[in-house]
Amino acid sequence: MFYYICYELLYRNYAAKYPLLKIFNVFQYVTFRTAYAAVTALAISLAAGPAVIRLLRDLKFGQEIRAEGVAAHQAKRGTPTMGGVLIIGSIIISTLLWANLRNHAVWVALVGMIGCAIVGFADDYLKIVHKRSLGLTTLQKLAGQLIVCLVVGWLLFSFMGYSSVLNVPFFKNIRPELPLSLYLGFIVLVIIGSSNAVNLTDGLDGLAISVTVVAASALTGLTYVTGHAKFADYLDLVHIPGVWEVTILGGALIGASLGFLWFNAPQAEVFMGDVGSLGIGGALGTMSVLIKQELVLPILGGVFVIEALSVMIQVTSFKLTGRRVLKMSPLHHHFELMGWKEPKIVFRFLIVAILFALLSLTTVKLR
């Protein structure tokens, strides 16, 4: 909205006549709008946070804790959940205010995020209604996410003239063009995998949201250089015209996550719930698809991947051998049962997340 009003309307039409309006020229720059999108989302989160938490508490939208879970977590029973509506809402408002809304890539990213968040909302709501820790069945959740992924794929190829070329990190000359059906399947895998990986990481106060800040920061940087023709050419990246507007959504995601962390830091006043974790994962997955960095995403979100793999390994081992590899999955619960305190786990995972993010950024040059 601000882009249209301040740059297209005021600057382009009236700056020649009214020199003072030349100040609005700054609104054409993505970097400026990304910074202010982050600040706006942060401000909305901090300002609306207390009211959202009160509302969730009044509605008795409290977290249910598994009886077989870590004993220390039983004290968290009843803490307001579904706080992810604060994150997603802040991102949507900030993006609509600062992005160029004529840009198709912005809407594709919003669809991916909001679609996954709706699936998470349904899951959270059913948990609250039935007063148990399980909401949608696995099949129902995957079906909802699949629909979102197919809509994203349809938008990419129908409105953005997308190609099915796959960018391989670390290898400059390896860019296979996949059959359309195979590439659509790959998109589904990336977005669903990302969405569920963030969801599995959300188990300790401040863990998932702090790792999100790091991953989103790196992905936002990659989005900017991919959308910038000169930078993309210099770094030999697949340039996607116009995709750098998605940088603004990335900035909003960073700001909203920092704002939510204010309330989610130990001891958490609110949990994000599946509406937040699935929505965030959907946003990260869709952004990586838009900039053709799908294979960099597992590096960039290494902590999310490790958490997801720990669950897969645990389940597979138990089904095949009847034995558990970990004391409990996801991995953060394993360390809890080893005696690590919750803040120590969060900070150490955050350090690992920063290392993975730095490694992901090196892929643009080490080729």
Buried (B, 14 or more C-beta within 10 A) or exposed (E): EBBEEBBBEBBEEBBEEEEEBEEBBBBBEBBBBBBBBBBBBBBBBBEBBEEBBEBBBEEEBBBBBEEEBBEEBEEBEEBBBBBBBBBBBBBBBBBBBBBBBEBBBBBBBBBBBBBBBBBBBBBBBBBBEEEEEEBBEEEBBBEBBBEBBBBBBEBBBEEBEBBBEBBBBEEEEEEEEBEEEEBBBBBBEBBBBBBBBBBBBBBBBBBBBBBBBBBBBBBBBBBBBBBBEEBBEEBEBBBBEBBBBBBBBBBBBBBBBBBBBBBBBEEBBBBBBBBBBBBBBBBBBBBBBBBBBBBBBBBBBBBBBBBBBBBEBBEEBEEEEEEBBBEBBBBBBBBBEEEBEBBEBBBEBBEBBBEBBEBBBEBBEEB
